[in-house]
Amino acid sequence: MAKNTYDESSFKVLRGLEPVRQRPGMYTNLESPNHLIAEVVDNACDEALAGYAKHIAVTAHTDGSITVVDDGRGIPVGIHPEEKVSVVEVAFTVLHSGGKFDKESGGAYKFAGGLHGVGVAVTNALSNKVEVTVYRDCGEYFVRFRNGVAEAPLKRIGDCPKKQSGTMVRAWPNAKYFDTPSVILPQLERSLRSKAVLLPGVSISLLTEKTGDTKSWSYPDGLRGYLAEATDDQELAVPIFAMEKFVSAGSDSGYAEGEGAAWAIVWSAEGAVVRESYVNLIPTWSGGTHDSGLKDGVFNAVKNFAELHGMLPKGVKLVSDDVFSRASFVLSARVLDPQFQGQTKDKLVSRDALRLVSLMVKDPLDLWLNEHVDYGKRITELAIQQAQTRMRSAQKVEKKKGSSVAVLPGKLTDCSSSDASRTELFLVEGDSAGGSAKQGRNKEFQAVLPLRGKVLNTFEVEKDRLFANNEIHDIAVAIGVDPHGPDEDVDLSGLRYNGIYIMADADVDGAHISTLLLTLFFRHFYKVVQAGKVFLAQPPLFRVDVPAQGKKPIRKIYALNEGELEAIEDRLRQEKIREGSWSISRFKGLGEMNAEQLWDTTLNPDTRRALRVDASALSYRENMEMFNMLMGKQEASTRRAWLEYHGNEVTGDV
């Protein structure tokens, strides 16, 4: 048997672009090379957003390569003072570099798609060849990269007119990294069209060499025109409401000048709805906190209108989904330091964005609804119809359950709603955190079950012996599903909650409790996991207390990890807040949070972070082998060897 060693030689340092090639899935979407090209297009769009580019031309060549040309300022061609090579080479070969980190008033980009700083460097890392041509300062400059390495330093190869500037990038993606080897053109076309929508006055084109077709997009009417085109085949209940609102200089809102949103929204009685959202021109296909902010602002405006005009029937209570069930919208948010879930930026997770967008949307929509009472009443009627349909559906589900349900555990603080499509159960570590969760939750649809101590390791416990443990008995009765194996036919119609959230401290003991609960669900409630009903809550590690500054009130900002904490501090420095005037608290456990903090960070569906437990990546047998090694009582030696082998891949929380 090979000897597992863990010594100085075990530590590997990945330099340059090697981290991207070793773990490409951390940096890009491996379904196709589209995201590689999107990074280049995004840079061109950032130049347009900053007001310097008016034309962006994309060419899909017959050899599979893609060229992106813009008429912006051109990437700086001088030597970088620290890296000692041209800035062009730095941009394409050094991770976490770029002009988007400079947020000072004279910075190159104030609003751009995030602070990951790995964009076109990833394009270069995962391409066979990349050619970059820069037109700047009356000169034409060129550099070619092969497999991420420059063949020769950036060189001036000719002159260009004084008024000509811009950047041209041609990339040949390396097919070995992707499921689909070539760029998916319909997907690229959709992305380019959406960029044109968000950049009024900018023209974007796509030339396909194979067919000779050229498509161009320019939307002088912006979001309104785009949404009108997207909903052209629908019978709209009201006209499109479109507007933009951004924070002005000297505002006491607590947000930076220029932050805000532009949006277009409309309601239809039937047909498919259209929903697209963007942050600093980055498409967020999975939505995020800016989407939640739009929904929050619209819901509150419609709810206020309904109450003002006495339109709500007795017993009907509107929820956000009722108002939005028939709504189509396009949202473009502008956020100073956006934080995304993953490098592919599919979902915005910046907590402040919810309040920002809600603040921008609510008052203008309030005014519009009360100026156009007939439109307001039609929107409210659609929401009431949806609420009544939802309530009837919940009653049907309740009848199916019958009256022979086991008595619910006494320490379960249940929710008032019986609609199993909305309700949530939080399994909370400790009575103190359980008390805060009970106070901070939304009583209508969130239930809390506090757990005392560490749950039994159930990996080797037989199904018929589980209920000997009180904690496990309470969990099983609370969720409404009996213990079962992966091959058993289980009726999940009795499942009382749409989501089961494991909420443990962010320390080692909390991780252990989470692991024990995950073992319980995987081993004895596998169908519940398979249905995507089990989640891990993600409480923040840090809270930043910012003192009042002029008109800006005292703020409390939460950070999930050290990376977010660093970005928050960078933003505070950009706001000219005195270094050291803010204080940083590290949460040792959920019990330290009061009810309001727990709601804002961990319970609120619009602002919380939660990881869905997904067992589909590996087969059940492969998962069982891993669980057996980690949780089996007779696997101590195998477990020790595995820990020694992987010891350099973890960070210790000491």
N, C-alpha and C positions, 0 to 999 in steps of 0.2 A: 504493500500500500504506500502511495506517495506521501511523503512527510509534508504537513502543512506548517509553514513557517510564517511568523509575523515579527519581522525585524526591520532594520533600517532600509534594506533593499526592497521591502514591500511597498514603500511609499513611491508612487509614480507622480510626476509633475507633468501635466499636459500643457504644452506651450503653443503659442500662435493660434492656429485654427484647429488644432487636434481635438479639443473638447467637442467641437461641432461634429467632426467626422466620427468620433467614438460614440456619441450619443445624439445623433441628428434629430431624433424625435423630441428632444427637449427644446429644440430651437425652431423647428419648422414642421409643417404637416407633410407626412410621408406618403399621402395618397397620390400626390402629383407634384410637379415642380412649380405649380402656380404661385405658391407663397414666395418662392425665390424671386419671381418676376414682380410680385406685388411689392416687395421691399424696394426694388428699383423705382417702380412707379410711385410709391409713397414718397420717396425723396424728391421726385419731380413735382409732386402735388404739394409738398411742403414749401417748395419755392413759390408755387402759385398762391398758396395760402398766405405766405408772407408778402405777396403783392409784386413778385418779380418775374413770374413766368405767365405767359398768355396762351402758349400752344404746347401740347404734349402729343408726340406722335409715336405710336408703337407699331412695330413690324414683326409679323410671324414669318420667319424664313422657312424655306422648304427643307433645310437641313435640321430643323428642330430648334434652332437658336431663336432668341427674341432680342430685338433692339428697342431701346427706349430713349427718345430724344426730347429734351426740353430746352426752352430759351430763357432759362433762369440766369443766375449770376455765374454759374460754373463752379465746380469744386475748387477751393484754393489750391494753387500749384506750388506754393513755396515749401521750404523745408520746415518740418515740425520741430520746434525747439527741443523737445525731449526725445522723440523717437529718431531724429536725425535722418529721416527720409521724407519724401514729399507727402503732403497732407492727403493727396489722392491715394497713395499706397497705404497710409495709416487707416483711411476710411475702409479700405477693402481687405485689410489683413489683420487689424487689431480689434479684438472684441472690446466692447464697452468704451467706444470712442465715438466722437461726433459732435456736431455743432448744437445738438439739441440739449446738451447738458448745461449750456450757458443760458441762464434765465434772467440775466441782468437786463436792464432797460436797453442796452446797446447790443444785446446778444443777437446771434444770427436768426434764431427761431424762438419766439415766445410761446407759440402754441404748436406742438408737434405730437406725433403718435407715440409718446411714451419715453421712458428713460432707460430702456434695456440696453440700447447702444450696440446691438449686435446685428443690425439689419443687413446691409449689403455685404458685410463680412461673411455672413452665413451664405449668401448667394455665391460668393467667391469660393468658400470652403467646399460647397457641394456641386461645383461646376467643373467640367473638364477644362474649360477655357473662358476667360472674361476679357473683353477689350474695352478700354475706357478712353474716350476722346473728350478733351475739355477745350472750350473756346473761351478765352478770358484775356483781358489786358492786351488785345491786338495779337494774340498768339494762339496757335493750335498745338495742343499737347497730347501725347499718346503714351499709353502703357498697356502691356499685355500680360495677363496672369495665366499660368498653366497649373492646374491642380492647386490653386491658391497661392502660388509663388510668382512674383514678378520676374519675367524673363530678363528685364533690364530696367534701370531706373526710369522714371517719367522723363520724357524727352520732348523738347519743342521741335515740331516737325514742319512748321510753316507759319505764315501770317494769316490773320483774318481781319475783316473790317472792324473799326473801332466800336461800332454799335452792335456787333455780333457777340453774343455770349451764350453759354449754356453747356450742357453735359450730354454726351451720347454714350450709352452702355450697351454692349452686346454680350449676351451670356449663352453658353452652351451647357445646360444642366446635365449632371452625371446621372444617367438612367439607373445605375445600380442602387441608388438610395431610395427609389420611389416605386410604388406599386404600379402606377401608370407612368411609363417612361417619358412621355412628352406632355407639354403644357395642354390643358383642356381648354380649347379656344372659346366655347360658349361661356364657360365660367369666367375666363379672362374678359370677354366682351361685356358680361354683366357687371363686373367690377369696374371697368373703365367707364361704362355709362353712368354708374352711380357716382363716380368721382366728378363727372361733368355736372351732375345735378348739384353737387355740393360746392362747386366752384363757378358761380354765375360769371359770365364774361370770359371764361376759359374754354377753349375748344380742344377736344381730345379725339384722336383718330386711331383706327386699327386697320392696317393693311395686311391682308393674307396673301402671301406670294403665290401659294399653290393655286388659288382660284382667281387671283388678281382683283379681288373685291376690296373696297375701302369703305369703312363705316366711320362716320363722324358724329360726335355728339356735342351739343351746346344748348344749355337751357337758360335763356335770359330770364324766364319766370321762376327759376330755381325750384324749390321743393313743391310749390303749388302746381307748377306745370308737370312735374314728374309724377306726382300722386294722381293728377287728373288723367294722365296717360295710362297709369297702372290700373286705375279703376274705371276705365272707359267702358267696359262691358257690363258694369253694374248699375243698378238703379239706386242712386244715392238718396238717403233720407233727408239730408241737409246739404247746403253748399260746403265746400272745403273751407276750413278755418286755418289760415296760415299766418305765421308771424315770427318775428325774431326779437329777442331781448337779451341784452348783454349788460354786465355791470359797468357803470360809468365811473369816471374818476371821482374820488372823494366819497364813494359810497360807504355806508356803515354796515353793509351786509356781512362783512367778514370774508368776502371773496375778492380776488384780484381783478383789476380793471381788464375788461375784455372777455372775462369768463361769462358763460351763459349758453343760450341755445337758440336754434331756429327750428321750427317744426311746421308740419302740415298734417291735419287730422280731419277725418270725415267718417260718418256713420252710414251704413247701408243695411237694408232690411234682410237681404239674403245674398248669397254668393260668397266666394272665398275672400278673406281679408288679406290686405297687404301690410306687412310690418317690417320696416327696415330702420336700423339705427346706426349712427356713426359717432365717433369721438375724434375730433381733430382730423377728419377725413378717413380715419381707419374704420372699416366696416366691422361692426360687432354682431356677428351672425347669431350669437347666443345671448344677445342683450346685455343686461347688467344693471348697475345702479342708476344710470341715466334713464333707462327705460322705466325703472321703478319710480323715478322722480316724475316723469311725464304722467304715468298712471296715477300717482298720488295727487298731483296738481289737478288733473282732469276729474278724478273721482270726487275730490273735495268741492270743486266748482259745481259739478252736476248735483251732488248731494245737497249743497246749500240751495241751489235753484229749486230742487224738488221740495225741500222743506219750506222755502219761502212761499211757494205757490200751492202748498198743501196737496201735493200730488201722490204721496205715498199711501197706498191702501193699508188698512189696519192689519198688523201682523207681518208686513213685508219690511225687511231690513236690507238695504242695498249693501253690496260689497264691491270691491274694485273690479272683480271679474265680471260682474253683471254689467257695469258701465262699459267695459272694454270688449265684451264678447263680439260686438258688431262694429268695432272701430278699426279703421285702417289708418296707418300713420307713417310718416317719414320724419325722423328726428336726427338733427345734427348738433351735437353738444360740443362746446369748446371749453376744455378743462386745462388748467395750467400744468399740472403734473399728474397725468393719468396713470393709474395702476391697473394692469390687466392680469387676467388669470392665464398665465402661460405666455410664451414668446409669440405664439400665433395670434394673440390679441383678440380672440373671439368674444371675450366677455370682459366688461369693465367692472372692477371691484372697488373703485374709489368711493369710500363711504360719503364724502362730502358732496359727491355728484347728485345724490338723491335729493338732498335739501336744495341744492343749487337749481336744478331743473324744475323742481316743484315750485320754488319761489318765483322763477321766471314765468311759469305757465299759468298758475292759478288766477292771479288778478286779471290778466288780459282776457282769459276765458270767462271769468265771472262777468266782466263788462260786456263781452260779446253775447253771452246767453241772455242777459237782461236787456240788451238792446234789440235782440231778435228772439222775442218770447216764444214765437211759434216753433223756431228751431230748437230752443231749449226744451219745450214740451215734447217734441218728437223724440229727441235723444233720451229724455227721461222715460218716456213710454217704452222704448226699446229695452232700457235697463230694467224696468219693472217686469216686463214680459220674461226676460231672462231670469230674474230673481224668482218669479213664480214657478218657472220650469225647474229651476234648481231645487226649490223647496219641495215640489211634488216628487222629484227624483229621490230626494233624501227620505221622504216618507215611505216610498216603495222599498228602499233598502232596509228601513227599520222593520217593516212587516216581515221580510224574509228571515230576519234574525230569530223570530219567534220569542216565546216568553221563558224558555228553559236555559237562559244564559246563566253561567255560574256567577255567584255573588262577587262583585268587584272587591279587590283588596282595599282595606280601610285607609291605608296611607296613600292611595292613588287620589290625587286631586284632579278630577275629570273636567272636561270642557262641557259647555252647555249645548253645543251643536251636535246633532246626530248624523250629519252629512259626512260619511266616511271618505268622501273624495277631497275634503278640505282639512280634516282634523289631523293633529300631530301629537305624538307622545314623546316626552323628553325623559330619558333615563338619566337621572342626575346623581353624581357622586357626592354623598354626604348630606346630612340633614340641613346644615347651614346654607349650602348652595341651593338645596331644595326649597328652603324658605324664601330665598331671594327670587328663585325661578317662579314660585307660586305667586309672588307679589308682582313680578315684572311681566308675566306672560299675558297674552290676549286670552281672556277667560272663555271667549266664544269658541275658539277652535284649537287651543293648546292645552294639553294635559301634562301633569308632572308626576313622576313616580320616583321618589328619592330612594337611593340604595345605601344600605349601611355596610361599610367595610367592603372587602373584596369578594366578588362572586366566586362560587365554586368553579374549579376547572372541570368542565363537563365533557371534555373530549373523549374520555374513556368510561363515562357514566351511561348506563343503559337507559333507554327512553322511559321505561316504567319505574325507574328509581329517581327520576328528576324531581318529582313533586315532594320528595322528602326534604328538599331544601326550600325554605320559605321564600327567599328572594326570587328563585326561579319560578316557583309556583305563582307568585304575584305577577311576574312579567308575563307568563303564559296566559293567565286569566285576563290581564289587562289588555293584551293585544287581540285576544279572541280567537287564537289559532292554537290547536293542539300540537305538541312536539311531533316531528315526522322526519323521515329520511328523504334522500334525493329521488328515490324511485317510487315513493308512495304517491297516490292520487290524493291531493289535498284540496278541499274547498276553501278558497280564500275569500269567499263572499262574507264570511264572518269576521274578517279583519277589521278591527274597529278604528284603525288610523291609517291615513294615507302615507305618513312618514313616521319612522321610529328613529329618534335622534339620540345617539350615545353622547352624553355631555359630561366629560371628565376633565380634570385639571390638566394643564399643559406641561406637567412635570413627569418624572419617571413613574411614580405611583399611578398617576392618571393614565399613562400609556399602558401600564399593566392591567388596570381595570378595563380599559377599552379592549385590550387583547382578549381578556377573559370573556367579555360580552360578545365580541365578534366570534369567538370559538363557540359559544352557546348558539348563536344564530346560524352559523355555518353548519354545525354538527346536527342540530335538532330543529331548526326552522329554515331549512335550505330554500324552500319555495318562496319564503318571504324575502330572502336576500335576492333570489333570482328575479323576483318581480320588481326589484329596484326600490324597495321600501325602507331599507336600512341606511342610515347616514351617520357620519362622524361630525359632530359640531366642532367648529374651529374657533375657540375663544382667543382673544388677542393676548399677546405677551406684554405689551407696553401701553401706557397711557401718557400722552404729552399734555401737560397743563400750560397753556399759553396765557400770559397776563394781558389785560386790556391795553390796547394801543390806540390812543386817540379815540376815534369813533368806533373802532372795532372792539366788540365785547370780549370778555374772558372766553377762551375756547378750550375744549377737551378733545383731543384727537387720538384715535386708537390705532395701534400698529400691530399687525398679525405677527410680524417677525422683525429681525434686525434690519433686513433690506428695506422694508417699508419705513422703519424708524429713521433710517439714513435719508430716505427721500423726503420725509416730513421735515427733518431738520434743514435740508437743503432749501426747501420751500420757505421756511421761516426766515432763513438768512436772506433769501431773495426779497422777502417782504420788508427787509431792513429792520427786523426785530433784533434787539441787542442780544448778542451771543451770551448764553448763560442765564438769560432772564426767564427762560422756560424750564420747567422741571419734568423729569422723566420718572415714572413709576413702573416697576415691573410687578405684574400680578403673580403671586405665588400659587393662587388657586381661585376657583370660582367663588368660594366663600368670601373672598375679599371684595367682591363686586356687590354694589347695592342693586336694588331691583331695576332702577333706571339704566344703569350701566349694562346690566345683563341683557336687558331688552334691546338696547342699541347695538350691542356687539354680537350677541349669540342667539337671541330669540326672534328678533324682527325679520320676517321673511325677505324684506326688501334690502336689508343691509348686512345680514349675517353671512358668514362663510360656512359652508358645509360640504363635505365630501361624500358622494354617493358610493356605497360599497358595491363593487362590481366583481362578480365571480366568473365572468364569461371569458376573461383573458386566457385562462388556463382551463383544462378539462377538470371535471370533478376529481378524477383520480390523481392528477398532478397537484391539485389543491390539497387533497387529503394527505399526500406524501409530505408536503410542506408543513401542514398542521401537525402531522404525526411527529415530525422531527422537532418542531417547536414546542408542542404541548404534551407529547407522550411521556409517560413516567419512566419508561425504560430506555429513553433515547438521550440520556445525559451526555454520554461520550460523543455521540454524533453531533449533538447540539453544541458542545464545547468546540469541536473541530470546525464546525460551520462558523461560529463566532470568531474564532482565531483567523480563519481564512478571510472573512469579510471585515475584519477589525478596522481597516484603513478607510472604509467607506462611510463611516458614521461620525457624527459630532457628539462628543460627550457633554451632557448637561450636569456640570459639577457644582 
